[in-house]
Amino acid sequence: MNTPSKRLLFWAPRVICITFAIFLGMFALDVFSESYGFWKTVAALMIHLVPVYIVLAVLAIAWRWEWIGAAGFAGLALWYAKGVWRHHSNWVAAIAGPMALIAVLFPVNWLKHDELRPRP
């Protein structure tokens, strides 16, 4: 495996995850359309950002232990899909899809761990 491929394989799940967290964070911006006061808006924003915190927490762990990222993102994708399938099945591809992709890329990262991070 050549060096650009190694870099791409290493960085792909991490960059996709950060981009996905930004995408999820955009949904929290709807609190600014409400006519809350300052503190209620801040509280609502923090609550709406909980999914972003969860995704970033799993990413922080997965950065070092890829297999945990694979299990974590697969679990999050399944949990979300199970929760919204009955009422909003069209949302599953947009939210659970990227998490499933990340869940597939992290085990590949884990299996190629020695190639991607050569020992000094």
TAURRA-V961846 format. One record per residue. N is the residue number from 1. RES is the residue in one letter. OMEGA is omega in degrees with one decimal (999 if undefined). BURIAL is + if it has 24 or more other C-alpha atoms within 12 Angstrom, else -. D_LAST is the distance of its C-alpha to the last C-alpha in Angstrom with 2 decimals. Layout:
n: [N/N]
res: [RES/RES]
omega: [OMEGA/OMEGA]
burial: [BURIAL/BURIAL]
d_last: [D_LAST/D_LAST]
This chain:
n: [1/2/3/4/5/6/7/8/9/10/11/12/13/14/15/16/17/18/19/20/21/22/23/24/25/26/27/28/29/30/31/32/33/34/35/36/37/38/39/40/41/42/43/44/45/46/47/48/49/50/51/52/53/54/55/56/57/58/59/60/61/62/63/64/65/66/67/68/69/70/71/72/73/74/75/76/77/78/79/80/81/82/83/84/85/86/87/88/89/90/91/92/93/94/95/96/97/98/99/100/101/102/103/104/105/106/107/108/109/110/111/112/113/114/115/116/117/118/119/120]
res: [M/N/T/P/S/K/R/L/L/F/W/A/P/R/V/I/C/I/T/F/A/I/F/L/G/M/F/A/L/D/V/F/S/E/S/Y/G/F/W/K/T/V/A/A/L/M/I/H/L/V/P/V/Y/I/V/L/A/V/L/A/I/A/W/R/W/E/W/I/G/A/A/G/F/A/G/L/A/L/W/Y/A/K/G/V/W/R/H/H/S/N/W/V/A/A/I/A/G/P/M/A/L/I/A/V/L/F/P/V/N/W/L/K/H/D/E/L/R/P/R/P]
omega: [-177.7/-173.2/177.8/177.7/177.8/178.9/-180.0/179.6/179.3/-172.0/-174.9/-178.3/-178.8/179.9/177.8/-180.0/178.2/177.2/177.8/177.6/176.6/177.2/177.8/-179.8/179.4/178.5/179.7/-176.8/179.4/178.8/-179.9/177.5/177.1/-178.6/175.5/170.6/-176.3/-175.0/177.3/176.5/178.3/179.6/179.3/178.5/179.3/179.0/-179.9/-179.8/179.8/177.2/178.0/178.0/-179.2/179.9/-179.7/176.3/178.1/177.8/179.9/177.5/-177.1/-179.7/-179.2/-177.5/-174.1/-178.4/175.9/176.4/178.7/-180.0/-178.1/-179.3/174.8/177.8/177.8/180.0/179.5/179.9/179.7/-178.8/179.2/-176.8/-174.7/-172.7/-174.2/-174.3/-175.9/-176.1/179.2/177.6/-173.0/-178.8/-176.5/-176.3/-177.9/179.8/177.7/178.0/177.2/176.7/177.7/179.2/177.2/-176.8/-179.2/176.5/174.9/175.7/-178.2/-179.4/179.6/-174.3/-177.4/177.2/-176.1/-179.9/-179.2/179.8/178.5/999]
burial: [-/-/-/-/-/-/-/-/+/+/+/+/+/+/-/+/+/+/-/+/+/-/-/+/+/-/-/+/-/-/+/-/-/-/-/-/-/-/-/-/-/-/-/-/+/-/-/-/+/-/+/+/-/+/+/+/-/+/+/-/-/+/+/-/-/+/+/+/+/+/+/+/+/+/-/+/+/-/-/+/+/-/-/-/-/-/-/-/-/-/-/+/-/-/+/+/+/+/+/+/+/+/+/+/+/+/+/+/+/+/-/-/-/-/-/-/-/-/-/-]
d_last: [18.21/17.93/16.04/19.21/19.87/16.50/17.17/20.69/19.94/17.61/20.08/23.38/24.10/23.15/25.28/28.08/28.13/28.43/31.10/32.85/32.93/34.58/36.99/37.92/38.37/40.95/43.20/43.42/45.09/48.37/49.13/50.07/52.94/54.55/56.86/55.23/55.20/52.13/50.92/51.70/49.79/46.73/47.05/47.54/44.51/42.29/43.71/43.26/39.59/38.84/37.49/35.07/33.91/33.40/31.41/29.15/28.74/27.68/25.25/23.73/23.17/22.09/19.38/17.33/19.27/20.35/22.83/24.72/25.02/26.40/28.91/29.75/30.51/32.36/34.39/35.17/36.23/38.48/39.90/40.80/42.25/44.32/45.58/46.80/47.66/51.30/52.14/49.64/48.23/47.55/45.01/42.76/41.22/40.51/38.92/37.75/36.71/33.73/32.63/32.93/30.86/28.09/28.51/28.00/24.92/22.95/23.16/22.02/18.98/18.58/19.15/16.59/13.99/11.36/12.25/12.30/9.02/6.44/3.83/0.00]
